[in-house]
Amino acid sequence: MSRERFFEDEHRIVDAAISLICEIGYDKFSTRRLAARLGVSPMTLYNYFSNKEEIVQVSVSTAYEKAFEAIQNDLRDYFERESACPLLGFVEMGRKLLAFSKQYPQMYSLVFVMGFAPYCEQSSIVECYNYTSQRVLERLVDRDVEKELHQHIYLFQVLAAALVRNIYTGGNSTDDDAFESNLLLSYERLLKPFERYFAACPDTQ
C-alpha cells in the first residue's frame, strides 16, 4: 500500500468515525459498527489504529481541530477591526462554544461533559483560548493590571463554559436568550471594568 493510499484510507476512517460518534455517541460506538459503515472487516481497521480508543482519540482531536480552527479564523477577523473592544473577544468565544455544542453535541460531551482523558485538554481548544488572550494583551495599555486581568479572564472562561454546559445538559435557563443575558452579565461583572485599559473600548472613547 502506498503512503498516499494509507493516509487517504486513514482520513476516511476518521471521517466515518466522527460521523458515527456524532450520530450515536461514544457509548454505542464500536469498531464493528465503524467497519460496517465503511464496508470493511473490523480487522482492517487495525491496519491503521491500535484499538477503539485510539480511533476515538484521533477522531475527537480532528473534529475539535477543524472546529476551533474555524472559530479562530472568525476571531482573527474580529481582532483585525481596530475599533473592536478586544475583551469582547471572550464573549464571542462563549457564543461559538455554544454553537459547537449544538452542531456536534456528542463530540462536545466527550470533552466538556464526560471529561474523558486525554480528550479534556484538546490542543486546538487551548491554542484558540491562548490566541484570544494574546490578542487581548497586545492591546492592553496598562501592563500593571495584567495579572489581575488574567484572573478575571480565567473566571469569565469558567463561567462561559458552565453556561454552555448548562444548556447542553438541560439545566436551568436553557434557552439562548437566557444564555446571552447570563454571558453578558458575566462580562459586565468580570471584564467590563477593565475596558478603560483598552483604547478601542467604549469607556475610553
C-alpha positions, 0 to 999 in steps of 0.5 A, a space after each residue: 500500500 502506498 503512503 498516499 493510499 494509507 493516509 487517504 484510507 486513514 482520513 476516511 476512517 476518521 471521517 466515518 468515525 466522527 460521523 458515527 460518534 456524532 450520530 450515536 455517541 461514544 457509548 454505542 460506538 464500536 469498531 464493528 459498527 465503524 467497519 460496517 459503515 465503511 464496508 470493511 472487516 473490523 480487522 482492517 481497521 487495525 491496519 491503521 489504529 491500535 484499538 477503539 480508543 485510539 480511533 476515538 482519540 484521533 477522531 475527537 482531536 480532528 473534529 475539535 481541530 477543524 472546529 476551533 480552527 474555524 472559530 479562530 479564523 472568525 476571531 482573527 477577523 474580529 481582532 483585525 477591526 481596530 475599533 473592536 473592544 478586544 475583551 469582547 473577544 471572550 464573549 464571542 468565544 462563549 457564543 461559538 462554544 455554544 454553537 459547537 455544542 449544538 452542531 456536534 453535541 456528542 463530540 462536545 460531551 466527550 470533552 466538556 461533559 464526560 471529561 474523558 482523558 486525554 480528550 479534556 485538554 484538546 490542543 486546538 481548544 487551548 491554542 484558540 483560548 491562548 490566541 484570544 488572550 494574546 490578542 487581548 494583551 497586545 492591546 492592553 495599555 496598562 501592563 500593571 493590571 495584567 495579572 489581575 486581568 488574567 484572573 478575571 479572564 480565567 473566571 469569565 472562561 469558567 463561567 462561559 463554559 458552565 453556561 454552555 454546559 448548562 444548556 447542553 445538559 438541560 439545566 436551568 435557563 436553557 434557552 439562548 436568550 437566557 444564555 446571552 443575558 447570563 454571558 453578558 452579565 458575566 462580562 459586565 461583572 468580570 471584564 467590563 471594568 477593565 475596558 478603560 485599559 483598552 483604547 478601542 473600548 467604549 469607556 475610553 472613547 
